[in-house]
């Protein structure tokens, strides 16, 4: 961990960043919750956020593998308005000891223009860096320009593409916390010729 206190746990670090208070008169909040609370809450609004998708279309056959998966570091954030109404969510998990994978996020359409998710998103990135991750990844359908532009504005780079029978084509994106990792990415992918601040 990159924390200054070697005895500080992930829970201790999380308490420094969350819950996060949202700006504006509504004074909403982004708070971390357990899996059961997350599933119940998101299940109530998922169809309104993504009307053409099943919330959990693929259910693993092995309870033992599910238990192993749930032992990994995971974060589940509910974004609520000042009255406690759920507006959206963020969820991700450890992919490997260097990498946190942002697996799913969503906002109800009526809240998207308010940009309230951005503060939770930035706080989540700061928190993940404090925990000790060196990189954050995500995947998006090629037509999901809004999500990809949002991530590009927050320091992500396009890393590649994947093809998956469950989700179809996906654009892979990565954000580096370590400048050496970013420099190596630029070197390996031959990006030195492009100005970094344009």
N, C-alpha and C positions, 0 to 999 in steps of 0.2 A: 504494500500500500504506500501511496505517496503522502499519507498523513504524517504530520510532525510527531505525533504520539504513537510509538510502536504498539501500544496496547489498545489503541482505538479500534473498535470493531466497525463493520459496515453499518450496523444499526446506529452507532454513535455518529458516524459521518452523515448518515441519512438525516438524523435529527437536526444537523446544522443547516440543511437545505430545505427540508420539508417539515410541515406543510408550507407552501409558498402562497402568499397573499397576492391576489390579482388586483391590478389598478382599476380605478373607476369607481363610480358611485355604488355599484353592486357589491364591491369588495368580496368577490368570490375567492375560491381557494383551490389549489391543486394539492391533493393529499395521497399518500401511499396507502394501499390497502392489501389485504390478503387475497388469495385466488378466489375463494368462494364469494367474497363481497364484490370483487371485480366482475366475475361472471354474471352474478345476479344483476348488478347495476347496468353493465354494458348490454346484457341481453334485452333490457327494456327499451333501449334506444337504437340498437344496432340496425334494425330494419329501416329506421328513419334516416340514418347516416348513409347506409349502403343498401338501398332498396332492392337491388338485384342480386344480393349475395346471401348465402346461408352463413350464419355466424360461426358455426363450428362444423364444417362439412366433413371433416375427416377425423374419426375417432380411433385412436390407437387400440389394437387388440390386446396388448400386453399391459396389465396393471403394473407389473414389475418395472417395465421400461418407463412408464409414466412416473413412477415413484423416483427412479433414477434421474429423470429429466427435472422433476420438481426440486431435487436436491441442489441443482445449480442456482447461482445467484439470479434472481428475477426481480423486476420492478414493475409494479402496476400502479398507475396514477389516474385517479378520477379528478376531472376538472368540473367544479360546481360553481353555480352563481351564488350571490349573497343569501338566497333563500334555500340553498341546499339542493337546487335542481341540477341534475347532471347535464352538462353541456358537451362533454367529450372525454377522451381518455388517451393515455399513452401506455404502451406495454413493451417490455423487452427482456432479454436474458443474456447471460454469459454464453458466448459462442466458443471461446477458448480463454486461457488466462490473460491474453492481451486484448481481447475483443468483446465488446458488448454489441448485441444485435437488437436493433429497434424493430420489433416484429409487427406491431400494429398500432395505429392511431386513428382517431376519428373525431369530428366535431359536428354537432347538429347544424344544418344549413343556416339557421337564423343567427348563429353565433360566429360564423366563419369570418365575416367582415370586421368583427371587433378585434381580431388578432390576439385574443386572450390566451390562446394555446402557445403563442411564441414565448411568453415569459416562463411558462412551465417547461417548455422545450429547452430554452437556454439554461434554466436552473438544473434540469436533468443532465445536460452536457457537463456543466460545472461540477456537479455531484459525481458523475462517472469519472471525471478526471481526478477528483480528490480521492476516490476509492482506489485508483491506481491503474485503470484501463489506459491503454496506449492508443486505441482506435475504436471507433464506433461505426457500425455498418448498417445498411438498410437495403431493401429491395422494393422496387416500384414497377407497376405496369408501365410500358412505354408511353401510354396515353395519359398517364397521371402527371401532367406537366406542373400542376400547382404544387404537388408535394416535392417534385424534383427541383423546381426553381426555389422553393422555400429552403431546401437543404443546401443548394448551391450558395444561397445568400448567407448561410450559417457555416460556411467553410468546408462543405463536403466536396468531393471530387467523384466523377464517374469512374468506377473501377472495372466494369465489364458487364456482361449479360449472362443470364442463366435461362435454361429452358426446363420447365417442371410440369409434369402431367397434372398436378393439382392446381397450379396458378397460371400456367402458360409462360410467355416470355416475361422476364423481369430484368430491369436495369439495376445493377448493383452499384451502391454508392458507399463512400468511406470518408470519415473525418478523422484526421490524425491529431492527437494531442502533443505528440513528440515531434519537434521540428526535424530531428534526424530522420524519422520515419517519412515525413513529408518530402524531405530532400531525396531520400532513396526512391520513393514513389516517382518523383519527377525525373530522376536519373534513369530509372528502369523503363519508364514510358516515354522518355525523350522529350520532356516538356520544357527543357531549359531555354529554348528559343523564344518562348512566349513571355511577355512581361507579367510579373506576378501581381501588379497592382492595377491592372486595367479592367 
